[in-house]
Amino acid sequence: MKFLFITNESLSADLAWQLTKEGHDVKMYCKSQVEKDVGVGFFEKTEEWEPFKDWADVIVFDDIGFGTKAEQLRSEGKAVFGGSPYTDKLELDREFGQSELNQVGVDVLPSWNFTSFDEAIEFVKGNPDRYVLKPSGKAQNEKELLFIGQEVDGKDVLQVLEHYKVNWSKKIKEFQIQKFAEGVEIAVGAFFNGKDFVMPICVNFEHKRLFPYELGPSTGEMGTMIYYTRNSPVFDRTLLKMKEKLAASKYVGYIDINCIANGKGIWPLEFTSRLGYPTISIQMEGITSDWGAFMSDLALGKEAQLKTKKGYQVGVVVAVPPWPFEDEKAFRKYSEGATILFRRQSLDGIHIGEVKLEEGDWHIAGNSGYALVVTGSGATMSDAVERVYQNVKNVMIPNMFYRTDIGQRWTHDSDMLLSWGYI
């Protein structure tokens, strides 16, 4: 089949490469100039996408912000894997996402939305408590700006608000203050074919901070542990209740909801109404279905069959400077064009991030330093962890770094979730 990817930053390079390896024809248009070399040599990149929309059997949008275009192409009879205006808003507008959940009977944590730092400061002073500060809109992509308060009177959140008022007010136009909830962070996601969810469900546990044991800046994700199931109380009590709303928007793709679970309930935090990164690469480790046929069936609204491995999958992000920050000088000095080598011929568990292929060699591409995602599977979580780090040892890149503790909190988290009846 023929697949046309339309992307802002070549986020889905690994998926495009997977489809190429299955024998499908793949073309990718990337809007970002600095990401145009990502994937070069692995699949075909194009300077425009409109001339190929009739060429493609399936058009793939890999990010939010394309919902209106995806809806238009669907109205023209195109098979589209991607968002809708409604699902874009679910992710971009935190207040809207929480209100939509509330409408379908899902309990949510108290939260307040602001467009003024002064008003937010006055609110926290008048209502001392432990809070989480979350930028909304485009600023939420700056993961390092998310702040989880530690003090029960909110004084640390006040300090951060004062700092953001001076240094970030031009970028953060809207933000949310949410009441903090103690518990286990757990996410559930599933593919959706425009009408219904496709089983099984992906239960996943993200590791967002740069350093082991959740230290350092939030990167979005440095690694994730997942498993598949057809029975998830967390899914039943959250994402499943959104089925009718998603069907009304004709959404096609993967959608995920991140939650805090504790003895009092399950508290949704945010939607990811698109493919997740590095989640999609870790899903490739666990899904045995042909990706081309599966994505085509989803885009055509068919009852797609999703076959998965038993057991667990773990993924680790391997990065180079300046990740997770933007610093062109640091990238040029430490990482630009760096060669990626492997100790053994096998590429088991190796998934591309911002990488290009030139004359048979893999090189760092783009400018962020997000190099590879390395994955592993096992019958138990400890088996999967052992396998993924064996695969990480196969990688050689100058100045590479990664977290060494992905999956280690599973024993604690699974015990707690079992005691509450959530897994």
C-alpha positions as CSV (number, residue, x, y, z in Angstrom):
1,M,0.0,0.0,0.0
2,K,1.0,3.7,-0.2
3,F,1.2,5.8,2.9
4,L,1.7,9.5,3.0
5,F,2.9,11.0,6.3
6,I,2.2,14.7,7.1
7,T,4.2,15.9,10.1
8,N,5.5,19.0,11.8
9,E,8.7,17.4,13.1
10,S,9.1,13.9,11.6
11,L,8.0,12.4,15.0
12,S,6.7,9.2,13.3
13,A,9.9,8.3,11.5
14,D,10.1,5.0,13.3
15,L,6.6,4.1,12.2
16,A,7.3,5.1,8.6
17,W,10.4,3.0,8.7
18,Q,8.4,0.0,10.0
19,L,5.9,0.3,7.1
20,T,8.8,0.5,4.7
21,K,10.3,-2.7,6.1
22,E,6.9,-4.4,5.6
23,G,7.1,-3.6,1.9
24,H,4.8,-0.6,1.7
25,D,5.5,2.6,-0.2
26,V,6.1,5.5,2.2
27,K,6.5,9.3,1.6
28,M,6.8,11.8,4.4
29,Y,6.3,15.6,4.3
30,C,7.9,17.5,7.2
31,K,7.0,21.1,7.9
32,S,10.0,21.9,10.1
33,Q,13.2,22.9,8.2
34,V,15.5,21.6,10.9
35,E,13.8,18.2,10.9
36,K,13.8,17.6,7.2
37,D,16.8,15.3,7.3
38,V,15.2,13.0,9.9
39,G,14.5,9.6,8.3
40,V,16.4,10.3,5.1
41,G,17.7,7.0,3.8
42,F,15.1,5.0,5.7
43,F,12.2,6.2,3.6
44,E,11.3,8.9,1.1
45,K,11.0,12.5,2.2
46,T,9.1,15.1,0.0
47,E,9.0,18.9,-0.1
48,E,5.2,19.0,-0.6
49,W,2.4,16.7,0.3
50,E,-0.6,18.0,-1.7
51,P,0.5,16.5,-5.0
52,F,0.5,13.0,-3.3
53,K,-2.8,13.0,-1.6
54,D,-4.5,11.1,-4.4
55,W,-1.4,8.8,-4.7
56,A,-1.8,7.7,-1.1
57,D,-4.0,4.8,0.0
58,V,-3.7,6.1,3.6
59,I,-2.8,9.6,4.8
60,V,-1.2,9.7,8.2
61,F,-1.1,12.8,10.6
62,D,1.2,12.0,13.5
63,D,0.5,15.0,15.8
64,I,-2.2,17.4,17.1
65,G,-3.0,20.5,15.2
66,F,-3.9,18.8,11.9
67,G,-7.5,18.0,12.9
68,T,-9.2,20.4,10.6
69,K,-7.1,19.2,7.6
70,A,-7.8,15.6,8.5
71,E,-11.5,16.3,8.7
72,Q,-11.5,18.0,5.3
73,L,-9.6,15.1,3.7
74,R,-12.1,12.6,5.2
75,S,-15.0,14.6,3.7
76,E,-13.2,14.2,0.3
77,G,-13.4,10.4,0.8
78,K,-9.7,9.9,1.8
79,A,-8.6,7.2,4.2
80,V,-7.1,9.2,7.0
81,F,-5.2,8.1,10.2
82,G,-5.2,11.1,12.4
83,G,-7.0,13.6,14.6
84,S,-10.1,15.8,14.5
85,P,-10.7,19.4,15.6
86,Y,-12.4,17.9,18.7
87,T,-9.5,15.6,19.7
88,D,-7.0,18.4,19.1
89,K,-8.9,20.5,21.6
90,L,-9.0,17.6,24.1
91,E,-5.2,17.7,24.3
92,L,-4.5,21.4,23.8
93,D,-7.1,22.8,26.1
94,R,-6.8,21.2,29.5
95,E,-10.0,22.8,30.8
96,F,-12.0,21.5,27.9
97,G,-10.6,18.0,28.3
98,Q,-11.5,17.9,32.0
99,S,-15.0,19.3,31.3
100,E,-15.6,16.7,28.6
101,L,-14.7,13.9,31.0
102,N,-16.9,15.4,33.7
103,Q,-19.8,15.4,31.2
104,V,-19.6,11.7,30.7
105,G,-19.5,10.9,34.4
106,V,-15.8,10.8,35.1
107,D,-14.6,12.3,38.4
108,V,-11.8,14.9,37.9
109,L,-9.6,16.8,40.3
110,P,-10.4,20.4,41.1
111,S,-8.6,22.7,38.7
112,W,-8.6,26.4,37.8
113,N,-7.5,28.0,34.5
114,F,-5.8,31.4,34.3
115,T,-4.6,33.8,31.6
116,S,-3.1,36.2,34.3
117,F,-0.2,35.4,36.5
118,D,-1.3,38.0,39.0
119,E,-4.8,36.4,39.3
120,A,-3.2,33.0,39.8
121,I,-0.9,34.3,42.5
122,E,-3.8,35.9,44.4
123,F,-5.7,32.6,44.1
124,V,-2.9,30.5,45.6
125,K,-2.4,33.0,48.4
126,G,-6.1,32.9,49.2
127,N,-6.4,29.1,48.9
128,P,-3.2,27.6,50.3
129,D,-2.8,23.9,49.2
130,R,-0.5,21.6,47.3
131,Y,-0.9,22.2,43.5
132,V,0.5,21.2,40.1
133,L,1.1,24.0,37.6
134,K,0.5,23.1,34.0
135,P,0.9,25.3,30.9
136,S,-1.9,25.0,28.3
137,G,-2.0,25.4,24.6
138,K,1.3,25.3,22.6
139,A,3.3,26.1,25.8
140,Q,2.5,22.6,27.2
141,N,5.0,21.2,24.8
142,E,7.7,22.9,26.9
143,K,7.7,20.0,29.3
144,E,10.3,21.6,31.6
145,L,7.7,24.3,32.5
146,L,5.4,21.8,34.3
147,F,5.8,22.2,38.0
148,I,4.7,19.7,40.7
149,G,4.5,21.5,44.0
150,Q,5.9,19.9,47.1
151,E,4.7,22.2,49.8
152,V,1.2,21.8,51.4
153,D,0.7,25.6,51.6
154,G,1.6,26.2,47.9
155,K,4.5,28.5,48.6
156,D,6.7,26.8,46.1
157,V,4.0,27.2,43.4
158,L,3.8,30.9,44.3
159,Q,7.6,31.2,43.8
160,V,7.3,29.5,40.4
161,L,4.4,31.7,39.3
162,E,6.4,34.9,40.2
163,H,9.3,33.6,38.2
164,Y,7.1,32.6,35.2
165,K,5.4,36.0,35.3
166,V,8.8,37.7,34.7
167,N,10.4,35.3,32.3
168,W,7.7,33.3,30.5
169,S,4.6,35.5,30.3
170,K,5.1,36.0,26.5
171,K,5.1,32.2,25.9
172,I,2.6,31.0,28.5
173,K,-0.7,32.6,27.6
174,E,-2.9,30.2,29.5
175,F,-2.2,27.7,32.3
176,Q,-3.9,25.5,34.8
177,I,-3.5,25.1,38.5
178,Q,-4.7,21.6,39.6
179,K,-5.1,20.2,43.1
180,F,-2.3,17.6,43.7
181,A,-3.3,14.0,44.2
182,E,-0.9,11.4,45.8
183,G,-0.9,8.0,44.1
184,V,0.4,5.9,41.2
185,E,0.6,7.4,37.8
186,I,-0.9,5.1,35.2
187,A,-2.1,5.7,31.6
188,V,-4.5,3.7,29.4
189,G,-4.7,4.0,25.7
190,A,-6.3,2.3,22.7
191,F,-6.6,2.6,18.9
192,F,-9.9,4.0,17.6
193,N,-11.3,3.3,14.1
194,G,-13.7,6.2,13.9
195,K,-16.5,4.2,15.6
196,D,-15.1,2.1,18.4
197,F,-12.0,1.2,20.4
198,V,-9.9,-1.7,19.1
199,M,-8.9,-4.2,21.8
200,P,-6.6,-4.9,23.6
201,I,-5.9,-1.9,25.7
202,C,-2.4,-0.6,26.2
203,V,-1.6,0.0,29.9
204,N,1.5,2.1,30.3
205,F,3.7,3.8,32.9
206,E,5.7,6.8,31.8
207,H,9.1,7.9,33.2
208,K,9.1,11.6,32.4
209,R,12.1,13.1,34.2
210,L,15.6,13.3,32.7
211,F,17.4,11.5,35.5
212,P,16.8,8.2,37.4
213,Y,14.3,8.3,40.3
214,E,12.3,11.2,38.8
215,L,15.0,13.8,39.3
216,G,15.7,16.7,36.9
217,P,13.6,18.5,34.3
218,S,10.5,16.9,32.7
219,T,11.4,15.7,29.2
220,G,8.0,14.4,28.1
221,E,9.3,10.9,28.4
222,M,12.6,9.1,28.9
223,G,11.2,5.6,28.9
224,T,8.0,3.6,29.5
225,M,6.8,0.2,30.6
226,I,3.6,-1.3,29.0
227,Y,1.4,-4.3,28.7
228,Y,-1.7,-5.2,26.8
229,T,-5.0,-6.4,28.3
230,R,-8.7,-6.8,27.4
231,N,-9.7,-6.0,31.0
232,S,-8.8,-2.7,32.6
233,P,-10.9,-1.0,35.3
234,V,-8.9,2.2,34.7
235,F,-9.9,2.1,31.0
236,D,-13.6,1.3,31.8
237,R,-13.8,4.2,34.3
238,T,-12.2,6.8,32.1
239,L,-11.4,6.5,28.4
240,L,-14.2,4.0,27.5
241,K,-16.7,6.7,28.6
242,M,-15.5,8.9,25.8
243,K,-16.4,6.5,23.1
244,E,-19.5,8.3,21.8
245,K,-17.8,11.7,21.7
246,L,-14.8,10.2,19.8
247,A,-17.1,8.5,17.3
248,A,-19.0,11.7,16.8
249,S,-15.7,13.4,15.8
250,K,-14.8,10.5,13.6
251,Y,-11.4,10.2,15.2
252,V,-9.0,7.6,13.9
253,G,-5.8,6.8,15.6
254,Y,-4.4,6.2,19.1
255,I,-5.7,8.0,22.1
256,D,-4.4,7.8,25.7
257,I,-5.4,9.2,29.0
258,N,-2.9,9.7,31.9
259,C,-4.3,9.3,35.4
260,I,-3.4,9.3,39.1
261,A,-4.8,6.3,40.9
262,N,-5.2,6.0,44.6
263,G,-7.5,4.5,47.2
264,K,-10.1,7.2,46.7
265,G,-10.4,6.9,42.9
266,I,-8.9,7.4,39.5
267,W,-8.1,10.9,38.5
268,P,-7.5,11.7,34.8
269,L,-4.8,14.3,34.2
270,E,-4.5,14.8,30.5
271,F,-5.3,13.4,27.0
272,T,-2.8,12.4,24.4
273,S,-5.0,12.3,21.3
274,R,-2.3,11.2,18.8
275,L,0.5,8.7,18.6
276,G,2.7,8.8,21.7
277,Y,6.5,9.2,21.6
278,P,8.3,6.9,22.5
279,T,5.2,4.9,23.1
280,I,4.6,4.0,19.4
281,S,8.1,2.4,19.2
282,I,7.5,0.4,22.4
283,Q,4.1,-0.7,21.0
284,M,5.9,-2.0,17.9
285,E,7.8,-4.3,20.3
286,G,4.6,-5.7,21.6
287,I,2.3,-5.7,18.5
288,T,2.7,-8.6,16.1
289,S,0.0,-7.5,13.6
290,D,1.1,-6.1,10.2
291,W,1.2,-2.4,10.8
292,G,0.2,-1.5,7.2
293,A,-2.9,-3.6,7.2
294,F,-3.9,-2.5,10.7
295,M,-3.6,1.2,10.0
296,S,-5.4,0.9,6.7
297,D,-8.3,-1.0,8.4
298,L,-8.5,1.7,11.1
299,A,-8.5,4.5,8.5
300,L,-11.3,2.7,6.5
301,G,-13.4,2.2,9.7
302,K,-13.1,-1.6,9.6
303,E,-13.0,-3.9,12.6
304,A,-9.2,-4.0,12.7
305,Q,-7.5,-7.0,14.4
306,L,-4.7,-6.2,16.8
307,K,-2.5,-9.1,17.8
308,T,-0.1,-8.6,20.7
309,K,2.5,-10.5,22.7
310,K,1.8,-11.7,26.1
311,G,3.9,-10.3,29.0
312,Y,5.5,-6.9,29.2
313,Q,7.5,-4.4,27.0
314,V,9.9,-1.7,28.2
315,G,11.4,1.1,26.2
316,V,14.3,3.4,26.9
317,V,15.1,6.7,25.2
318,V,18.8,7.0,24.2
319,A,19.6,10.7,23.7
320,V,22.6,13.1,23.1
321,P,23.0,16.8,23.9
322,P,21.2,19.1,24.0
323,W,18.2,16.9,24.8
324,P,15.8,17.8,26.4
325,F,16.6,21.5,25.7
326,E,16.9,23.6,22.6
327,D,20.5,24.7,22.1
328,E,21.8,24.8,18.5
329,K,25.4,25.6,19.6
330,A,25.5,22.6,21.9
331,F,24.0,20.3,19.2
332,R,26.6,21.4,16.7
333,K,29.4,21.0,19.2
334,Y,28.5,17.6,20.6
335,S,26.1,15.8,18.4
336,E,25.6,17.0,14.8
337,G,26.2,14.2,12.3
338,A,27.5,11.9,15.1
339,T,27.7,8.3,13.9
340,I,25.6,5.6,15.5
341,L,27.4,2.2,15.8
342,F,26.3,-1.2,17.1
343,R,28.4,-3.8,18.9
344,R,26.6,-6.7,17.2
345,Q,24.8,-7.0,13.8
346,S,21.4,-7.7,15.3
347,L,19.2,-4.6,15.6
348,D,16.7,-6.2,18.0
349,G,14.8,-3.5,19.8
350,I,16.4,-0.6,18.0
351,H,14.0,2.1,16.8
352,I,14.9,5.4,15.1
353,G,14.3,8.8,16.6
354,E,16.0,11.7,14.9
355,V,18.3,9.7,12.7
356,K,19.4,9.5,9.0
357,L,21.1,6.9,6.9
358,E,24.0,7.9,4.7
359,E,26.2,5.5,2.7
360,G,25.2,2.6,5.0
361,D,25.9,4.5,8.2
362,W,23.4,5.8,10.8
363,H,23.9,9.5,11.9
364,I,22.2,11.8,14.3
365,A,19.8,14.1,12.4
366,G,17.4,17.0,13.3
367,N,18.6,19.2,16.2
368,S,17.1,18.0,19.4
369,G,19.3,15.0,20.4
370,Y,16.4,12.5,20.5
371,A,18.4,9.7,19.0
372,L,16.9,6.2,19.5
373,V,14.3,4.3,21.4
374,V,15.5,0.9,22.5
375,T,12.9,-1.8,23.5
376,G,12.7,-5.2,25.0
377,S,10.0,-7.8,25.9
378,G,9.6,-10.4,28.6
379,A,7.2,-12.8,30.3
380,T,7.7,-10.7,33.5
381,M,8.5,-7.0,33.9
382,S,11.9,-7.9,35.3
383,D,12.6,-10.1,32.2
384,A,11.6,-7.1,29.9
385,V,13.9,-4.7,31.8
386,E,16.8,-7.1,31.6
387,R,16.3,-7.5,27.8
388,V,15.9,-3.8,27.1
389,Y,19.2,-2.9,28.9
390,Q,21.0,-5.7,27.1
391,N,19.8,-4.1,23.8
392,V,20.9,-0.6,25.1
393,K,24.4,-2.0,25.5
394,N,24.5,-2.7,21.8
395,V,24.4,1.0,21.0
396,M,27.5,3.2,20.7
397,I,27.1,7.0,20.2
398,P,29.5,9.7,21.4
399,N,28.0,11.5,24.5
400,M,24.9,9.3,24.6
401,F,22.9,9.1,27.8
402,Y,19.8,7.3,29.1
403,R,17.9,6.5,32.3
404,T,19.0,3.3,34.0
405,D,15.9,2.7,36.2
406,I,13.1,2.3,33.7
407,G,10.7,-0.4,35.1
408,Q,12.2,-0.5,38.6
409,R,9.2,1.0,40.3
410,W,6.9,-1.7,38.9
411,T,7.0,-3.9,42.0
412,H,5.7,-1.0,44.2
413,D,3.2,0.4,41.6
414,S,1.7,-3.0,40.7
415,D,1.3,-3.9,44.4
416,M,-0.6,-0.6,45.1
417,L,-2.8,-0.9,42.0
418,L,-3.6,-4.5,42.8
419,S,-4.6,-3.6,46.4
420,W,-7.0,-0.9,45.0
421,G,-8.4,-3.3,42.4
422,Y,-7.3,-1.3,39.3
423,I,-5.2,-4.1,37.6
